[in-house]
């Protein structure tokens, strides 16, 4: 009788473990459905997300996230003006509200303004993302009369639902060339930032910097070395939209040839 009870207990334990495994699998599968993304190849084909463009022309796009910042953004703009470089600024809405004069200066000096949410949330619902995109665009429009059409997800993290929401609201999603993440936000050292860019730059790249979010002195010192060197190598600095226009024109010319 004792042996029979022991066997029943074993069967019960095994059955319970089986149920737990099945439940865990379903939870993980559901989470995967919620947070999955179709991947870079799919989104490059649809044109909804851009990381870089394919070209042999010496053109690159320099981008800055998280600004504007009252201490550093003006110095970034001074360096860009010095080397006749245009950049794209992915702006946080609440920072734009605090520093409208810098947003206006960016716009008037020919740089591209883009959307980087209102509060820079690392996680958010689709509803919140939509609200933050609209709020930031309205702020930028109230300052400049221009509404951005480019959006960069916080930390470069995205899901299919996020892309769908951004596209539905009239945005193209912009990432960066993965080998051109300077990680300047972590202050890795001026030379590390310089080496990352100069050793990795290829035609059509999108380079990631930050003009806010912490101490950006290393970014400024690195830019002072990177901009003249790339210019010396023959590179032109375009905005993201200019880069995409170039890609579109090049594709049309190739289709005409065929």
C-alpha atoms as one frame of an Amber mdcrd trajectory, in Angstrom:
protein
   0.000   0.000   0.000   2.854   2.334   0.889   4.517   1.533  -2.420   1.297
   2.316  -4.283   1.018   5.686  -2.519   4.634   6.493  -3.388   3.973   5.737
  -7.067   0.881   7.944  -7.026   2.903  10.784  -5.530   5.559  10.387  -8.242
   2.943  10.419 -10.994   1.326  13.478  -9.412   4.674  15.309  -9.213   5.514
  14.387 -12.813   2.083  15.522 -13.980   2.421  18.831 -12.093   5.866  19.473
 -13.581   4.468  18.765 -17.026   1.679  21.303 -16.513   4.187  23.920 -15.299
   6.431  23.347 -18.339   3.477  23.718 -20.719   2.317  26.914 -19.007   5.838
  28.355 -19.045   6.190  27.531 -22.741   2.911  29.275 -23.521   3.911  32.354
 -21.538   7.286  32.594 -23.292   5.656  32.048 -26.678   3.100  34.774 -25.968
   5.824  37.158 -24.831   7.734  36.365 -28.001   4.694  37.290 -30.070   4.364
  40.565 -28.169   7.990  41.623 -28.495   9.133  39.979 -31.712  10.349  41.926
 -34.708  10.621  40.794 -38.286  14.288  41.706 -38.506  16.509  44.050 -40.438
  16.241  42.399 -43.840  12.441  42.617 -43.819  12.338  46.262 -42.776  15.049
  47.337 -45.190  13.017  45.774 -47.990   9.848  47.583 -46.922  11.796  50.819
 -46.466  10.149  51.434 -43.092  13.447  51.308 -41.180  16.886  52.481 -42.264
  20.274  51.588 -40.798  22.497  52.917 -43.605  22.505  53.050 -47.393  24.541
  51.204 -49.992  26.722  53.522 -52.022  30.290  54.029 -53.173  30.033  57.800
 -52.802  31.825  59.271 -49.810  28.731  60.434 -47.963  27.778  59.804 -44.337
  25.108  60.980 -41.912  26.094  62.161 -38.452  23.296  61.873 -35.902  22.869
  63.079 -32.331  20.422  61.717 -29.765  18.838  63.044 -26.557  19.212  66.820
 -26.928  19.028  69.642 -26.982  21.278  70.372 -24.018  21.929  73.938 -22.828
  25.603  73.210 -22.174  26.683  70.991 -25.073  24.365  71.368 -28.077  25.526
  74.878 -28.953  29.151  73.670 -28.921  28.210  70.779 -31.222  26.573  73.259
 -33.589  29.705  75.446 -33.536  31.863  72.478 -34.578  29.458  71.458 -37.332
  29.444  75.003 -38.689  33.238  75.159 -38.587  33.561  72.085 -40.810  30.484
  72.784 -42.968  28.794  69.615 -41.763  25.078  68.976 -41.625  23.674  66.586
 -39.006  20.392  65.073 -37.868  19.283  65.681 -34.281  16.916  63.173 -32.678
  15.239  65.437 -30.170  13.587  64.624 -26.855  10.405  66.675 -26.587  10.774
  67.784 -22.982  14.315  68.990 -23.725  13.013  70.950 -26.698  10.452  72.640
 -24.459  13.233  73.753 -22.102  15.610  74.890 -24.871  13.540  76.223 -27.802
  16.302  78.623 -28.904  18.625  75.672 -29.574  15.971  73.822 -31.575  15.418
  76.948 -33.659  19.150  77.364 -34.200  19.480  73.743 -35.342  16.694  74.264
 -37.844  17.908  77.648 -39.116  21.444  76.327 -39.635  20.167  73.624 -41.966
  20.275  70.570 -39.731  17.500  68.009 -39.705  15.191  67.722 -36.712  13.863
  64.275 -35.826  11.737  62.696 -33.102  13.190  60.747 -30.153  10.008  60.661
 -28.003   8.969  63.166 -25.348  10.319  61.615 -22.119  12.814  59.036 -23.481
  11.013  56.001 -21.974  12.955  52.726 -22.186   9.714  50.796 -22.281   6.307
  52.017 -23.331   2.990  50.839 -24.640   2.002  51.505 -28.225  -0.517  54.060
 -26.968   2.123  55.923 -24.984   4.567  55.862 -27.894   1.941  57.362 -30.184
   1.220  60.094 -27.650   4.924  60.880 -27.173   5.572  61.055 -30.916   2.694
  63.481 -31.426   3.640  65.588 -28.406   7.251  65.983 -29.505   6.294  66.804
 -33.085   3.879  69.489 -31.917   6.560  71.070 -29.746   9.089  71.126 -32.584
   6.430  72.510 -34.940   5.527  75.267 -32.480   9.186  76.357 -32.424  10.149
  75.959 -36.087   7.012  75.435 -38.191   8.493  72.064 -39.194   7.127  68.614
 -38.321   9.701  65.803 -38.248   9.093  62.646 -40.258  11.955  60.617 -38.796
  11.864  58.689 -35.522  14.563  56.831 -33.616  13.472  54.370 -30.905  15.034
  54.782 -27.475  18.179  52.670 -27.289  17.484  51.382 -30.786  15.032  48.874
 -29.286  11.904  48.207 -31.313   9.091  45.753 -31.936   6.838  45.195 -34.921
   4.064  47.055 -33.118   6.320  50.065 -32.517   7.300  50.193 -36.189   3.663
  49.838 -37.226   2.668  52.694 -34.889   5.463  54.972 -36.122   4.668  54.309
 -39.785   0.940  54.831 -39.185   1.786  58.259 -37.784   3.858  59.215 -40.821
   7.370  58.376 -39.614  10.301  56.506 -41.072  12.293  54.740 -38.359  16.021
  55.497 -38.323  18.629  53.352 -36.600  22.390  53.604 -37.234  25.224  51.544
 -38.697  25.873  48.986 -35.961  29.657  49.394 -36.199  29.221  53.167 -35.850
  27.793  53.266 -32.336  30.380  55.481 -30.649  28.989  54.656 -27.188  29.930
  58.217 -26.276  27.111  58.189 -23.706  29.378  55.959 -21.562  32.402  58.285
 -21.848  34.751  55.520 -23.099  37.572  57.990 -23.774  38.098  60.498 -26.561
  40.467  58.266 -28.534  38.069  55.306 -28.341  35.320  57.433 -29.874  37.667
  58.748 -32.559  38.961  55.268 -33.417  35.459  53.783 -33.612  34.440  56.342
 -36.218  37.630  56.762 -38.242  38.471  53.051 -38.375  34.927  52.074 -39.277
  33.571  54.777 -41.586  32.325  53.531 -44.935  30.260  55.317 -47.595  26.586
  55.492 -46.659  27.108  55.012 -42.923  24.920  56.518 -40.211  27.036  57.509
 -37.185  25.596  57.745 -33.676  26.571  60.434 -31.158  24.785  62.084 -28.218
  24.591  65.810 -27.459  22.859  65.345 -24.103  22.165  62.756 -21.417  25.306
  63.390 -19.378  28.814  64.815 -19.643  29.442  65.230 -23.384  32.914  66.768
 -23.261  34.454  63.626 -24.740  31.993  63.808 -27.626  32.994  67.399 -28.341
  36.718  66.632 -28.208  36.257  63.597 -30.444  34.177  65.558 -32.973  36.936
  68.158 -33.191  39.220  65.375 -34.479  36.714  63.330 -36.485  35.118  66.076
 -38.594  38.319  67.526 -40.123  39.771  64.059 -40.731  36.697  62.729 -42.543
  36.497  65.950 -44.518  40.163  65.515 -45.472  39.324  61.997 -46.682  36.695
  63.493 -48.989  33.554  62.696 -47.036  30.445  64.875 -47.191  28.136  65.124
 -44.193  24.465  64.815 -45.139  21.253  64.774 -43.152  19.338  61.488 -43.005
  16.749  62.768 -45.491  19.495  63.871 -47.881  21.068  60.427 -47.571  17.745
  58.763 -48.337  17.097  61.131 -51.256  20.476  60.180 -52.678  19.619  56.491
 -52.352  16.247  57.011 -54.026  17.742  58.964 -56.936  20.443  56.343 -57.397
  17.869  53.519 -57.471  15.767  55.421 -60.048  18.813  55.961 -62.255  19.653
  52.253 -62.091  16.076  51.363 -63.079  16.261  53.785 -66.032  19.466  52.116
 -67.222  17.799  48.689 -67.164
